[in-house]
């Protein structure tokens, strides 16, 4: 009986740790960073890859923990978040703050070991996310614009980790993930509009699930596709895509655009949910295509 209780307690602690650091989100960010590293590295150093993955997870986990500390009272109002560790009372604020602080310090140290610029961009990301984006979420729809900056850093961070410099190549990777975030987060804001409203969050550009928001989602989806294809034209330094990969990226983009147009026509939460999943698929597959394109060209 005692062993059962201990096992249950350990499982609960692990579950709360995953929640406070938003494990799935953190892993997706790590994936983006590693993809950026593979694109920038001339020779793969798996020690650096490991450090990047650990440092990236620590920084994202810290950002999410700080975010949940700040928003704990608002999280308690929303069905989606009321069972998180802090609003549910399973974790205290001091414990969450300690986790966030330790993660911040360790994350910066690990990224600094890779190179100083990687640590600098990691620090900028956590500052923007916690100190500017989080407070703005209840003030203005422009919070999505501000949040797009730290959200776009991981893809380019990998290139900086590989090369130690910021140039047109990581800048392009930054732009791809920057513009992608608008249709992605507006789709989430539309899908969970009623729940966000309970917490007083302003996510949609017009503040409503209306034609204006749907049009902006389509426009930013188109811009995301166009920016994603820039490397095909050979104007982004060492970051290059073959025409074949460009066609694949374009087709993936059309898939995302299809769901954006469906949202415009249907204006339903279900259509927004489908667009959200389509956007996640798009950015994930895009990063895979970018990486595969590079290595296939090297092998050939």
PyMOL commands that set and color helices and strands:
alter all, ss='L'
color gray80, all
select helices_A, chain A and resi 2-21+23-40+46-70+72-75+93-114+116-136+143-163+168-191+193-199+211-228+230-233+243-266+269-299
alter helices_A, ss='H'
color red, helices_A
deselect
rebuild
show_as cartoon
